């Protein structure tokens, strides 16, 4: 039996969710209009761009190439003919600006090449579903991410799979040949633009597959299921909410909607990291808390920054220039320890003593080491961690360097810091810069450290965020924490008429504190599944279903599959009747 042998196929369509009580006929989703131009974002974009200074120049040669107008239908007559999961492909007709207005600083018809991946290994032809895997805040260099989708759900439903890379992440950029300006990023690096990319690429993919584009009455209509985890989980849910004419179902794992609508408690993130560490190795939380409290005092008492750095086995030559005093050093070292623990928590599945989280706890639970030695050993562990080396491949792992390079946490760009706009960690390099920028605009995530966590207390404030963002990007950038929720209305999914959204959460994951842990509405089929042993979108891991899965995740795979099967069956019935049937919003 292969590692995927635990659930080769699932034929039982039963699922323990309510079908709702009543249905009404509505033509809201049955039209043939282009979803981009029916979106309320056209108006929102006009308002947003009006505040920009429309004097920045944009090169007219910015990836303006277009693909051939010849329509090509994929040959799927033989299984596996187009199974190209790991082959990068490019959509050359992606618009740089989907919401162009007279005040936009980008040319109206400028295009760029959007990287994506696709698989038609199990595709059964027009009329079969399409799974759209949503990319997020990082480059997609290794093909399709989630085997549960590409190997299991696609096989189960005879579906095609496509995976889009998020604009401005990875090497293929909307602005070609130079760095984007701040004004360009304000206009182009938004969740709204990313979702519009998803619409256009999926339309292109539907055309290739021979699917009808909008005609739900056609036998060739291919239902679209968006899938994502973390920020892409949020985008997946928004895709269904904002483009219900185009997206039929959303599967959103570890999706922090309550973080982005500003209703989640800012302390919940690191409080859950603390609980997860204690769950992994009892006694961990107290050991970490005591060690970090003492280490903080010792850093502040050190003769100099250099002496403190050496006592933690860090590389003196690579300490960022802005760390010129002991207080800043202490704060940023503690910040780095906090979000590094959080990274370990995200990967804390399946449960076991080989987890990075368990090993990190054991470093601090070693009673014979001093507090500063524990901090040094923690960074030593971090520097040899495989996942960490993959994120920072050029800066760590050199055997001849017997110290930890603290600068690996710095995003690209001027005035970068370890404590960025995202206190869960922005990451390094250009991807880190782009994420840092997004969280300085509308994708604001309030994350602080409470006295209940195992980390030194540190309060997050909007004022502090604004000060950081303007020192980094200039006075044009002011965080707008409520702009997204006011535009999209995701704080009231039922009131906005949302339906057929499945939220999944691992309860050991700190992001679960900002997601929906309870079913929002059975009538509207906005459901929630929780996994006691799960970490960060453990149901959407890069490994896929395996014999190492815990029982709750195994059962979760079955429930997820059954829910999607039920919804797809309903869609098929509704389309045969010639109209969309929606459950009454209560």
C-alpha positions as CSV (number, residue, x, y, z in Angstrom):
1,X,0.0,0.0,0.0
2,X,1.3,3.4,-0.9
3,X,1.4,6.3,1.5
4,X,-1.9,7.5,-0.1
5,X,-3.5,4.1,0.3
6,X,-5.5,5.1,3.4
7,X,-8.3,6.7,1.2
8,X,-7.9,5.7,-2.4
9,X,-11.5,6.6,-3.3
10,X,-14.5,7.5,-1.3
11,X,-17.9,6.6,-2.7
12,X,-20.2,7.4,0.3
13,X,-21.9,10.7,-0.4
14,X,-23.5,10.8,3.1
15,X,-22.5,13.7,5.3
16,X,-23.7,14.9,8.7
17,X,-24.7,18.4,7.7
18,X,-28.1,19.9,7.3
19,X,-29.5,20.3,3.8
20,X,-31.3,23.4,5.0
21,X,-35.1,23.9,5.2
22,X,-36.2,25.9,2.2
23,X,-34.9,27.0,-1.2
24,X,-35.8,29.8,-3.4
25,X,-35.2,30.4,-7.1
26,X,-32.8,33.2,-7.8
27,X,-31.2,34.2,-11.1
28,X,-28.4,36.1,-9.3
29,X,-25.8,33.4,-10.2
30,X,-27.2,32.3,-13.5
31,X,-26.2,35.2,-15.8
32,X,-23.5,35.4,-18.4
33,X,-21.9,38.7,-17.4
34,X,-18.2,38.9,-16.8
35,X,-17.7,38.6,-13.0
36,X,-14.8,41.2,-13.0
37,X,-17.0,43.9,-14.3
38,X,-20.0,43.0,-12.1
39,X,-17.8,43.3,-9.0
40,X,-18.2,46.1,-6.6
41,X,-14.4,46.5,-6.7
42,X,-14.6,48.6,-9.8
43,X,-16.0,51.4,-7.8
44,X,-13.7,50.6,-4.8
45,X,-10.7,50.8,-7.1
46,X,-11.7,54.2,-8.4
47,X,-11.9,55.5,-4.9
48,X,-8.7,53.9,-3.8
49,X,-6.7,55.1,-6.8
50,X,-8.0,58.7,-6.5
51,X,-5.8,59.2,-3.4
52,X,-2.7,58.2,-5.3
53,X,-0.5,60.8,-7.0
54,X,-0.9,60.1,-10.7
55,X,2.5,61.3,-11.8
56,X,4.5,58.1,-11.6
57,X,5.7,56.7,-14.9
58,X,5.0,53.1,-16.0
59,X,7.1,51.4,-18.7
60,X,5.0,50.6,-21.8
61,X,7.1,47.5,-22.4
62,X,6.1,45.9,-19.1
63,X,5.5,42.4,-20.2
64,X,3.0,43.5,-22.8
65,X,3.3,40.3,-24.8
66,X,0.1,38.4,-25.5
67,X,-0.7,34.8,-26.3
68,X,-2.0,33.6,-29.6
69,X,-5.6,34.1,-30.3
70,X,-5.9,30.5,-31.5
71,X,-8.0,28.4,-29.0
72,X,-6.5,25.1,-28.0
73,X,-8.5,22.5,-26.3
74,X,-6.4,20.1,-24.2
75,X,-6.3,16.5,-25.4
76,X,-7.5,14.5,-22.4
77,X,-8.6,11.4,-24.2
78,X,-5.9,9.4,-22.5
79,X,-5.3,9.4,-18.7
80,X,-2.1,11.2,-17.8
81,X,-1.5,12.8,-21.2
82,X,-1.4,16.3,-19.7
83,X,-0.3,15.4,-16.1
84,X,2.1,18.2,-15.8
85,X,1.8,19.0,-12.0
86,X,5.4,20.2,-11.7
87,X,5.9,22.0,-15.0
88,X,5.7,25.8,-14.7
89,X,3.3,27.4,-17.2
90,X,2.6,31.1,-17.9
91,X,-0.5,33.0,-18.7
92,X,0.9,35.9,-20.8
93,X,-2.4,37.8,-21.0
94,X,-2.8,38.6,-17.3
95,X,-3.7,42.3,-16.8
96,X,-1.4,44.4,-14.7
97,X,-4.3,46.4,-13.4
98,X,-7.8,44.9,-13.5
99,X,-9.5,48.0,-12.1
100,X,-8.0,50.7,-14.3
101,X,-9.5,54.2,-13.9
102,X,-8.6,57.6,-15.3
103,X,-6.5,58.2,-12.2
104,X,-4.5,54.9,-12.4
105,X,-0.8,55.2,-12.8
106,X,-0.5,52.1,-14.9
107,X,-1.4,51.8,-18.7
108,X,-4.8,50.4,-19.2
109,X,-3.9,47.3,-21.3
110,X,-0.5,46.4,-19.8
111,X,-0.1,42.7,-19.3
112,X,2.3,40.3,-17.6
113,X,3.1,36.6,-17.5
114,X,1.5,35.0,-14.4
115,X,3.1,31.7,-13.4
116,X,0.9,28.7,-12.7
117,X,0.7,24.9,-12.7
118,X,-2.0,22.6,-13.9
119,X,-2.9,18.9,-13.9
120,X,-5.4,17.1,-16.0
121,X,-4.3,13.6,-15.0
122,X,-7.8,12.7,-13.7
123,X,-9.9,15.2,-15.8
124,X,-12.9,13.5,-17.3
125,X,-13.8,16.2,-19.8
126,X,-16.1,19.2,-20.0
127,X,-18.7,19.2,-17.2
128,X,-16.2,17.9,-14.7
129,X,-15.0,20.2,-11.8
130,X,-12.0,22.4,-11.6
131,X,-10.0,22.8,-8.4
132,X,-8.2,26.2,-8.2
133,X,-5.4,26.1,-5.6
134,X,-4.7,29.6,-4.5
135,X,-1.1,30.8,-4.1
136,X,0.0,33.1,-1.3
137,X,2.8,35.1,0.2
138,X,5.7,33.1,-1.4
139,X,7.1,31.8,-4.6
140,X,5.7,28.6,-6.1
141,X,8.8,26.8,-7.4
142,X,7.9,23.2,-6.7
143,X,4.7,22.4,-8.6
144,X,1.3,21.7,-7.2
145,X,1.2,22.0,-3.4
146,X,-1.4,19.7,-2.1
147,X,-1.6,16.0,-2.9
148,X,-4.9,15.7,-1.2
149,X,-6.3,17.9,-3.9
150,X,-4.3,16.8,-6.9
151,X,-4.1,13.1,-6.2
152,X,-7.3,12.4,-4.2
153,X,-10.0,14.9,-4.7
154,X,-9.1,15.2,-8.4
155,X,-9.3,11.5,-8.8
156,X,-12.5,11.2,-6.8
157,X,-14.3,13.8,-8.9
158,X,-12.6,13.5,-12.3
159,X,-11.4,17.0,-11.9
160,X,-8.7,19.2,-13.4
161,X,-6.4,21.2,-11.1
162,X,-4.8,24.6,-11.6
163,X,-2.6,26.5,-9.2
164,X,-1.9,30.2,-9.5
165,X,1.1,32.1,-8.1
166,X,0.1,35.3,-6.3
167,X,1.2,38.5,-8.0
168,X,4.5,40.1,-6.8
169,X,5.6,36.8,-5.1
170,X,8.3,34.8,-6.8
171,X,10.5,35.8,-9.7
172,X,7.8,36.7,-12.3
173,X,6.5,40.1,-11.6
174,X,3.8,42.4,-13.0
175,X,6.5,45.2,-13.2
176,X,9.3,43.9,-15.4
177,X,12.9,45.0,-15.4
178,X,12.9,47.1,-12.2
179,X,11.4,47.3,-8.8
180,X,7.8,48.5,-8.4
181,X,7.4,51.9,-6.9
182,X,5.4,52.4,-3.7
183,X,2.6,54.1,-5.7
184,X,2.5,51.1,-8.1
185,X,2.4,48.6,-5.2
186,X,-0.5,50.6,-3.5
187,X,-2.5,50.2,-6.7
188,X,-1.4,46.7,-7.8
189,X,-0.5,44.6,-4.7
190,X,-3.9,44.0,-3.2
191,X,-6.1,41.0,-2.5
192,X,-8.6,42.4,-5.0
193,X,-6.1,42.4,-7.8
194,X,-5.0,38.8,-6.8
195,X,-8.6,37.6,-7.0
196,X,-9.1,39.2,-10.4
197,X,-6.0,37.3,-11.5
198,X,-7.7,34.1,-10.4
199,X,-10.8,34.9,-12.4
200,X,-8.9,35.5,-15.6
201,X,-6.6,32.5,-15.3
202,X,-9.5,30.2,-14.5
203,X,-11.5,31.6,-17.5
204,X,-8.5,30.8,-19.7
205,X,-8.2,27.3,-18.2
206,X,-11.9,26.6,-18.7
207,X,-11.5,27.6,-22.4
208,X,-8.6,25.2,-22.7
209,X,-10.6,22.4,-21.1
210,X,-13.6,22.9,-23.4
211,X,-15.9,24.0,-20.5
212,X,-18.7,26.5,-20.9
213,X,-17.6,29.8,-19.3
214,X,-20.7,31.0,-17.5
215,X,-23.6,29.0,-18.9
216,X,-24.6,26.8,-15.9
217,X,-27.3,25.2,-18.0
218,X,-24.8,23.6,-20.4
219,X,-23.6,20.1,-19.9
220,X,-20.1,21.5,-20.4
221,X,-20.3,23.7,-17.3
222,X,-17.3,23.0,-15.0
223,X,-17.9,23.9,-11.4
224,X,-15.0,25.8,-9.8
225,X,-13.8,24.9,-6.3
226,X,-11.2,27.3,-4.8
227,X,-8.8,25.8,-2.3
228,X,-6.3,27.5,0.0
229,X,-4.6,27.5,3.4
230,X,-3.7,30.4,5.6
231,X,-3.8,33.8,3.7
232,X,-4.7,31.8,0.5
233,X,-7.5,30.2,2.6
234,X,-8.8,33.7,3.2
235,X,-8.5,34.4,-0.6
236,X,-10.4,31.2,-1.3
237,X,-13.3,32.2,0.9
238,X,-13.3,35.7,-0.6
239,X,-13.3,34.3,-4.1
240,X,-16.6,32.6,-3.4
241,X,-18.0,35.6,-1.5
242,X,-17.1,38.2,-4.1
243,X,-17.5,36.2,-7.3
244,X,-20.4,33.8,-6.6
245,X,-21.3,33.9,-10.3
246,X,-17.9,32.3,-11.1
247,X,-16.9,30.3,-8.1
248,X,-19.2,27.5,-6.9
249,X,-17.5,26.2,-3.7
250,X,-14.7,27.4,-1.4
251,X,-12.5,25.1,0.8
252,X,-10.6,27.4,3.1
253,X,-8.2,25.9,5.6
254,X,-6.7,27.9,8.5
255,X,-8.2,31.0,7.0
256,X,-7.9,34.0,9.5
257,X,-10.9,36.0,8.5
258,X,-11.3,37.4,12.0
259,X,-7.8,38.6,12.0
260,X,-8.3,40.6,8.8
261,X,-11.7,42.0,10.0
262,X,-9.9,43.2,13.2
263,X,-12.2,41.2,15.6
264,X,-9.7,38.6,16.7
265,X,-8.0,39.2,20.1
266,X,-4.5,40.4,19.3
267,X,-3.1,38.0,22.0
268,X,-4.7,34.8,20.8
269,X,-1.9,34.0,18.3
270,X,1.0,33.6,20.7
271,X,-1.3,32.3,23.5
272,X,-2.1,29.4,21.2
273,X,1.6,28.9,20.3
274,X,2.2,28.6,24.1
275,X,-0.6,26.1,24.6
276,X,0.6,24.0,21.6
277,X,4.2,24.0,23.0
278,X,2.9,22.9,26.4
279,X,0.7,20.2,24.7
280,X,3.8,19.0,22.8
281,X,6.2,18.9,25.8
282,X,4.6,19.4,29.2
283,X,6.5,22.0,31.2
284,X,7.7,23.8,28.1
285,X,5.8,27.0,28.6
286,X,7.3,27.7,32.0
287,X,10.8,26.8,31.0
288,X,10.7,29.1,28.0
289,X,9.1,31.9,30.0
290,X,11.6,31.7,32.8
291,X,14.6,31.5,30.4
292,X,13.5,34.4,28.2
293,X,12.8,36.6,31.2
294,X,16.3,36.0,32.6
295,X,17.9,36.3,29.1
296,X,16.2,39.6,28.6
297,X,17.7,40.9,31.8
298,X,21.1,39.6,30.9
299,X,21.0,41.2,27.5
300,X,20.2,44.6,29.0
301,X,23.0,44.2,31.5
302,X,25.7,43.3,28.9
303,X,28.6,45.7,28.5
304,X,27.7,46.3,24.8
305,X,25.7,45.0,21.9
306,X,28.7,43.1,20.6
307,X,29.2,41.4,24.0
308,X,25.5,40.4,24.2
309,X,25.5,39.1,20.6
310,X,28.6,37.0,21.2
311,X,27.0,35.5,24.4
312,X,24.1,34.2,22.2
313,X,26.5,32.7,19.5
314,X,25.3,35.2,16.9
315,X,27.4,36.5,14.0
316,X,28.7,40.0,15.1
317,X,29.3,41.2,11.5
318,X,25.8,40.5,10.4
319,X,23.9,42.3,13.1
320,X,21.6,44.8,11.4
321,X,22.9,48.4,11.6
322,X,19.7,49.7,13.3
323,X,20.4,47.4,16.3
324,X,22.7,49.9,18.0
325,X,21.5,49.6,21.6
326,X,20.8,46.8,24.0
327,X,17.0,47.5,24.3
328,X,16.5,47.1,20.5
329,X,18.6,44.0,20.5
330,X,16.6,42.4,23.3
331,X,13.3,43.3,21.7
332,X,14.2,41.9,18.3
333,X,15.9,38.7,19.6
334,X,12.7,38.0,21.6
335,X,10.6,38.8,18.5
336,X,12.7,36.4,16.5
337,X,12.3,33.6,19.1
338,X,8.6,34.2,19.2
339,X,7.8,33.9,15.5
340,X,10.3,31.1,15.1
341,X,8.4,29.1,17.8
342,X,5.3,30.0,15.8
343,X,6.8,28.6,12.7
344,X,7.6,25.4,14.5
345,X,4.0,25.3,15.7
346,X,2.7,25.6,12.2
347,X,4.6,22.5,11.3
348,X,3.7,20.6,14.4
349,X,1.9,17.7,12.7
350,X,1.7,14.8,12.9
351,X,2.3,14.7,16.7
352,X,5.6,13.2,17.8
353,X,9.0,13.8,19.3
354,X,10.6,14.4,15.9
355,X,8.8,17.8,15.6
356,X,10.8,21.0,15.6
357,X,8.4,22.3,18.2
358,X,9.3,19.4,20.5
359,X,13.0,19.9,20.0
360,X,12.7,23.6,20.6
361,X,10.9,22.9,23.9
362,X,13.6,20.5,25.0
363,X,16.3,23.1,24.4
364,X,14.7,25.3,27.0
365,X,13.9,22.4,29.3
366,X,17.5,21.4,29.6
367,X,18.1,22.4,33.2
368,X,21.9,22.4,33.1
369,X,22.1,25.2,30.5
370,X,22.1,28.9,31.4
371,X,19.4,31.1,29.9
372,X,21.8,32.6,27.4
373,X,23.0,29.2,26.5
374,X,19.5,28.1,25.9
375,X,18.9,31.1,23.6
376,X,22.1,30.2,21.7
377,X,21.1,26.6,21.4
378,X,17.7,27.6,20.1
379,X,19.1,29.6,17.3
380,X,21.6,26.8,16.6
381,X,18.6,24.4,16.3
382,X,16.9,26.9,14.0
383,X,19.9,27.3,11.8
384,X,20.1,23.5,11.1
385,X,16.4,23.0,10.6
386,X,15.5,21.8,7.1
387,X,12.4,24.0,6.7
388,X,14.4,27.1,7.8
389,X,17.2,26.4,5.3
390,X,14.6,26.1,2.5
391,X,13.3,29.6,3.4
392,X,16.7,31.1,3.8
393,X,18.9,29.0,1.5
394,X,21.7,31.4,0.9
395,X,22.3,32.6,4.4
396,X,22.4,29.6,6.8
397,X,23.7,26.0,6.8
398,X,27.4,26.9,6.0
399,X,29.4,24.6,8.2
400,X,32.3,27.0,8.4
401,X,30.2,29.6,10.1
402,X,29.8,28.8,13.8
403,X,27.3,31.5,14.5
404,X,23.7,32.4,13.7
405,X,23.1,35.1,11.2
406,X,20.3,37.3,12.7
407,X,20.0,39.3,9.4
408,X,18.3,36.3,7.7
409,X,15.0,37.6,9.1
410,X,15.3,41.0,7.3
411,X,13.0,41.5,4.3
412,X,14.5,43.3,1.3
413,X,14.5,47.0,1.0
414,X,15.6,50.1,2.9
415,X,14.9,50.5,6.7
416,X,14.0,46.8,7.1
417,X,13.7,45.4,10.6
418,X,13.2,42.0,12.2
419,X,10.0,43.3,13.9
420,X,8.1,44.1,10.7
421,X,4.5,44.9,10.0
422,X,3.7,41.2,10.7
423,X,4.7,40.2,14.2
424,X,4.2,36.6,13.2
425,X,7.2,37.1,10.9
426,X,7.4,38.5,7.4
427,X,10.3,36.3,6.2
428,X,13.3,37.4,4.3
429,X,14.1,38.5,0.8
430,X,11.7,40.0,-1.8
431,X,8.8,37.8,-0.8
432,X,9.2,39.1,2.8
433,X,9.2,42.7,1.5
434,X,6.0,42.2,-0.5
435,X,4.3,40.6,2.5
436,X,5.5,43.4,4.8
437,X,4.1,45.9,2.3
438,X,0.7,44.2,2.1
439,X,0.4,44.3,5.9
440,X,1.2,48.0,5.8
441,X,-1.8,48.7,3.6
442,X,-5.1,46.8,3.9
443,X,-4.2,43.3,5.1
444,X,-3.6,44.3,8.7
445,X,-3.1,41.6,11.3
446,X,-3.0,42.7,14.9
447,X,-0.7,40.2,16.7
448,X,0.7,40.9,20.2
449,X,2.3,39.1,23.1
450,X,0.3,38.8,26.3
451,X,1.5,38.1,29.8
452,X,-0.2,34.7,29.5
453,X,2.1,33.6,26.7
454,X,5.6,32.2,27.3
455,X,7.2,35.2,25.5
456,X,7.9,38.7,26.9
457,X,4.8,40.8,26.9
458,X,4.7,43.3,24.1
459,X,1.5,45.2,23.0
460,X,0.7,45.7,19.3
461,X,-0.8,49.0,18.3
462,X,-2.1,50.7,15.2
463,X,0.0,53.7,16.0
464,X,3.1,51.5,16.2
465,X,2.3,49.9,12.9
466,X,1.7,53.2,11.1
467,X,5.0,54.6,12.5
468,X,6.9,51.5,11.2
469,X,5.2,51.5,7.8
470,X,5.8,55.1,7.1
471,X,9.5,54.9,8.2
472,X,9.8,52.0,5.8
473,X,7.8,53.1,2.7
474,X,7.1,56.8,3.2
475,X,4.1,59.0,4.1
476,X,2.1,57.7,1.2
477,X,1.6,54.4,3.1
478,X,-1.0,54.5,5.9
479,X,-2.4,51.2,7.1
480,X,-6.2,50.9,6.5
481,X,-7.3,48.1,8.8
482,X,-11.0,48.2,8.0
483,X,-10.7,48.9,4.2
484,X,-10.9,45.2,3.2
485,X,-13.8,44.2,5.4
486,X,-15.8,47.3,4.4
487,X,-15.2,46.5,0.8
488,X,-16.0,42.8,0.9
489,X,-18.2,42.4,4.0
490,X,-16.6,39.2,5.2
491,X,-17.5,40.0,8.8
492,X,-21.1,39.1,7.9
493,X,-21.0,36.1,5.5
494,X,-24.6,35.2,5.9
495,X,-25.8,38.8,5.5
496,X,-23.8,39.0,2.3
497,X,-25.4,35.9,0.9
498,X,-22.4,33.7,1.1
499,X,-22.9,29.9,0.8
500,X,-21.0,26.7,0.3
501,X,-17.8,27.6,2.1
502,X,-16.0,25.0,4.2
503,X,-13.6,26.2,6.9
504,X,-11.2,23.7,8.4
505,X,-8.9,24.3,11.3
506,X,-6.2,22.5,13.3
507,X,-6.7,23.3,16.9
508,X,-2.9,23.3,17.6
509,X,-2.5,26.1,15.0
510,X,-2.3,29.6,16.3
511,X,-4.3,30.8,13.2
512,X,-7.3,28.9,14.4
513,X,-7.8,31.7,16.9
514,X,-8.7,34.0,14.1
515,X,-10.8,31.6,12.0
516,X,-14.3,30.2,12.2
517,X,-14.3,27.3,14.7
518,X,-18.0,26.8,14.6
519,X,-20.4,26.4,11.6
520,X,-21.5,29.8,10.6
521,X,-24.8,28.7,9.0
522,X,-26.0,25.2,8.1
523,X,-28.8,26.8,6.1
524,X,-26.3,28.6,3.9
525,X,-23.9,25.7,4.1
526,X,-21.0,27.7,5.6
527,X,-19.5,24.9,7.6
528,X,-16.5,24.3,9.9
529,X,-14.5,21.2,10.7
530,X,-11.9,21.2,13.5
531,X,-9.0,18.7,14.1
532,X,-7.7,18.3,17.6
533,X,-4.3,17.1,16.5
534,X,-4.1,19.4,13.5
535,X,-1.6,22.2,13.0
536,X,-1.5,24.8,10.2
537,X,-3.7,23.5,7.4
538,X,-2.6,20.0,8.2
539,X,-5.4,18.7,5.9
540,X,-3.7,20.6,3.1
541,X,-0.1,19.4,3.8
542,X,2.6,19.1,1.2
543,X,2.7,15.3,1.9
544,X,-1.0,14.5,1.5
545,X,-2.9,11.6,3.2
546,X,-0.5,9.1,4.6
547,X,-0.3,6.3,7.2
548,X,1.2,8.8,9.6
549,X,-2.0,10.8,9.9
550,X,-3.8,11.0,13.2
551,X,-7.4,9.6,13.3
552,X,-9.0,13.0,13.3
553,X,-7.3,14.1,10.1
554,X,-8.1,10.7,8.5
555,X,-11.7,11.2,9.3
556,X,-11.4,14.8,8.2
557,X,-10.4,13.8,4.7
558,X,-13.5,11.6,4.5
559,X,-15.8,14.4,5.7
560,X,-14.2,17.0,3.4
561,X,-14.7,14.7,0.4
562,X,-18.3,14.0,1.3
563,X,-19.2,17.6,1.8
564,X,-17.7,18.5,-1.6
565,X,-19.5,15.6,-3.2
566,X,-22.8,16.7,-1.7
567,X,-22.4,20.2,-2.9
568,X,-21.3,19.2,-6.4
569,X,-24.3,16.9,-6.6
570,X,-26.6,19.8,-5.6
571,X,-25.0,22.0,-8.2
572,X,-25.6,19.4,-10.9
573,X,-29.3,19.1,-9.9
574,X,-29.7,22.9,-9.8
575,X,-28.2,23.4,-13.2
576,X,-30.4,20.7,-14.8
577,X,-33.4,22.5,-13.5
578,X,-32.2,25.6,-15.4
579,X,-31.6,27.9,-12.4
580,X,-29.6,28.2,-9.3
581,X,-31.2,27.1,-6.1
582,X,-30.0,28.8,-3.0
583,X,-30.9,28.2,0.6
584,X,-32.9,30.9,2.4
585,X,-30.7,33.3,4.3
586,X,-32.0,33.3,7.9
